[in-house]
Amino acid sequence: MPRKIILLLVAAILLGASGAAAWYFGNRGEDKAAALTLYGNIDIRQVQLAFNGAERITQMPAREGDAVKKGQLLATLDTDRLGHNVELQQAQVASQQQVVARLVAGSRPEEISKAQADVEGARIDADNAESTWQRQKELVEQHFVAKQQADNARAAADAAQARYRALQEVLKLVQAGPRKEDIAAAKATLQASKAALEVARKALDDASLYAPDNGVIQERILEPGDMASPQRPVYTLALTDPIWVRAYVQETGLGRIKLGMRAEVTTDSFPGKRYPAWVGYISPTAEFTPKSVETTEVRSNLVYQVRVFVCNPQNELRLGMPATVNILLNEPPAPDSARCQNP
């Protein structure tokens, strides 16, 4: 009898241990399935800021470590030459506008009246010259004057008649006004002058260097007095929004993650602090595991790059900082407006 009791107790203990083990490993499997852990580093985009022009730098109010906002003035160039060029182009545009206005308006009434008067005067001169020649012709026939005088009178009459016809054509041109081709050419020249003015204004605007986005001045490369050019960066700007963790997922875990999934990021620099995050990019192509990635698998395995965007309101995350990412597989994706709130 005691032996049977002992056997029953042993069986009960084994049964309880089996149940506990099943519960423990089952729950551990559920926890494992509820999150996917990845390891990577903080990535921050860097921008090399340079002037789109060549001139000497006059001001550089931003310094290394300064947090700057989008559109904030970071540096300026000497604008004397650029300003004078704008004034020159403005004067050329104004001059050409007057040329176009004159051609479009056509001939003035006074010009037409003068041309008509010139024609009338030429007609009178031609009639008078014709009458003189006729009289000289009759006198030659009567042998009162030499034939040479009659020839001279005839030449004068022909010249007066030619001048009369020429002035008639001039009157027609004055009445018709400028040719449409001349007007079109003048308008094209005006358009070219306006384009040159816009180029000059753009060059003047480019003499001011502004921050393209929110960020932190990482490096101040030049100083006031240096000669700037498009090939010489002035600052290196680290963009702080967005920040992401560049991690890599193996093919076996690729099917478990989707864009927009919630995640949590932790770092060794701030133990216990969790940063809200979400999956923002999954590479469409595979690559070999980079040497900087630490995994328990063989490094030659193919992996896929994943960018997990992370909220950094206190600006605590730094470029290159190692980070651990826990992708929450069983939670719904967070809407865009709530992604930087605690998931």
Secondary structure, DSSP 8 states (H G I E B T S, - for coil): -HHHHHHHHHHHHHHHHHHHHHHHHHHHHHHHHHEEEEEEEEE--EEEE--SS-EEEEE----TT-EE-TT-EEEEE--HHHHHHHHHHHHHHHHHHHHHHHHHH---HHHHHHHHHHHHHHHHHHHHHHHHHHHHHHHHHTTSS-HHHHHHHHHHHHHHHHHHHHHHHHHHHHHH-S-HHHHHHHHHHHHHHHHHHHHHHHHHHTTEEE-SSSEEEEEE---TTSEEBTTB-SEEEEE-SSEEEEEEEEHHHHTT--TT-EEEEE-SSSTT--EEEEEEEE-SS-EE--TT---SS-TTSEEEEEEEEE--TT----TT-EEEEEEETTS----GGGTTS--
